[in-house]
C-alpha cells in the first residue's frame, strides 16, 4: 500500500481514502468518517479486492504490520468501521463471511444516487435581499441596514446576558469562599476560651478531659500567662498541652496521664 506509506490519497469506487488524515470520504456529498490507521487499511484492502473474501489472517498481517494482535483487534476494528459508516447512512459496506473473513461487494462501491450533493440552504433574510428588484437600490440599502441593526442588537443582548452571568458567578464564588473560610476557622482553630479553677485556657470548644485539667493545675506557676489545649484528632482523647511562659511556648503534653492514641 504505497499510498498509505507516502501519506497520499486513493479513490476506491465512490469513496476517497486520505491516508494522511485517516478519512474515508463519500464523493457525492462530501460526507466522511474518521478511522484509525488499521481501520483505514482494512477498508482499502477490502475495497481493492471487491467481491473477494479476505481472510482474517491476511487482514491481521497486512493492516497491523509489525504488531502482534489478536482476532479480537480485527473484530473491534470492523465494528468501529461499521459504526462510523452507519453515521453517514452507509449500513451495508462490509459483509461478514462466517469463519473466513470479510468482503466489500462491488455494488457497495457504485454510486446509486442515494446520496446526492447537499443543496446550500439560504436564510430567509438572504432570500429577501436577493428578491429585491435591482431598480430599487434605496430599499435594498434600507433592508440591509435593518438586518445589520437587528444582528447588532442581538449581539449586545447576548453580551449583556453573559456579563450578568459572570457577575453572578463571581458573587456566588466569593460567598462560597467566605462561608468555607468561616467553617474552617470554626473547626480548625482555637475559638473558645475557658478556665480551669481560674486559670485561662484556649481550647476548641470540646470539654477538656480530667487528665488535661489535672496537668494544668499541677504544673501552673506564676510565670504562665496562658494555656492551650487541643486534641490531636477527632474521636481521640490524646491531647497536646502548651503554656505561654515569659513569651515562650512550653510543651506540657508529656505531663498528661492519658492513653496512647494513634494520630491519623
Beta strands, then each sheet from edge to edge (+ up, - down):
strand 1: 9-12
strand 2: 15-18
strand 3: 23-26
strand 4: 32-34
strand 5: 54-55
strand 6: 95-97
strand 7: 101-103
strand 8: 192-196
strand 9: 199-203
strand 10: 224-231
strand 11: 239-245
strand 12: 248-251
sheet 1: 1+ 2- 3+ 4-
sheet 2: 5+ 7- 6+
sheet 3: 8+ 9- 10- 11+ 12-
end
